[in-house]
Amino acid sequence: MSSDRYSRQLVLPGFGAEGQAKLKSASVGVVGAGGLGAPVLAYLAAAGVGKITLFDSDTVSLSNLQRQVLFTTADVGKSKAECAQRALIALNPEITVKTKGVRVSSSNALELFKGLDVIVDATDNFPTRYLINDSCAILDKAWVYGSIFRYEGQVAVFNHNGGPTYRDLYPEPPKPGTVPDCEEGGVLGVLPGIIGSMQASEVIKMITGIGESLSGKLFLFDSLTMESRIVSLPKNQGIVIRNLIDYEQFCGLKTTQKPSMKEVTAEELKSLIDAKADFQLIDVREPHEYDLCNLEGELIPMAEVPHQLEKISKTRKVILHCRTGSRSGRMVQWLETNHGFTNLHNLKGGIADWAKKFDPSMPVY
């Protein structure tokens, strides 16, 4: 172990050679190599965590580079896990970085997490968070939570020394379609760097025993105002987790009914508009997206749909759309399943497909 490499840590009061030795012998699992995973992985590697195991089955895309600073333009289209591994070993060849190019699931999580000291959640979806939480509860491991959206972020430590779990904070997942992800809602590029660095700090503190962890607390940060606060979490309610379940179904992303969503193409929508047909066109994107470009439909952002049901006709033909058809498709299915709508249609390919076919100059982002 190079003393020069870690010299700034070795001189820290309460850290020293003993803390560095603890880092070297530690084994940390990081689920996700995206916006949060990039700073988590970089700082854990730089600090000298002896063994890092990365779980990610995705590839690098151009839109990742705004925040996923482990990658370069030359990495676009390549495996995130493999690119991250190369970058981390180049940063610190004294550590071991293992990659698992698989999606963590109920069928493999317990085996994948076995032998790891701490798990870091660097994902962006609720099913995986509940899966990580329940796996760590069964295996009696602590895990570090991070979440980002637009300009705000959260950090917490769960299942640490009898502390609260994620289920104590969120006993039930939000209803499908009510919480947009970063692709839909956007995120300031530096925000995951800030939150991910805090996650890495929590890992290092737990391994070395320095400071006070965020167990039992939720750190909230607003990058627009630079305001932060820490709120106390409910105590561990003693929820017993014995088996892993289907978390897609638990979070309402799977239904037992057969898919029945009706769709219209951009060409069919144009025919309806040209014929001045009687139908309702609803745009479920965000106001800033609508301001950039729109099809002159009625704006009801996705998160507002559950609160504005009275605005959606049950007698006329209704067409919902977003940028690509993903968000609006989920809303069609949610409205059909939970509120009995039978007259809804999704615009296949969304406004992006419309622009491609009828208005290439339209600024669709």
Order of alpha helices (4+ residues) and beta strands (2+ residues): alpha-alpha-beta-alpha-beta-alpha-beta-alpha-beta-alpha-beta-beta-alpha-alpha-alpha-beta-beta-alpha-beta-alpha-beta-alpha-beta-beta-alpha-beta-alpha
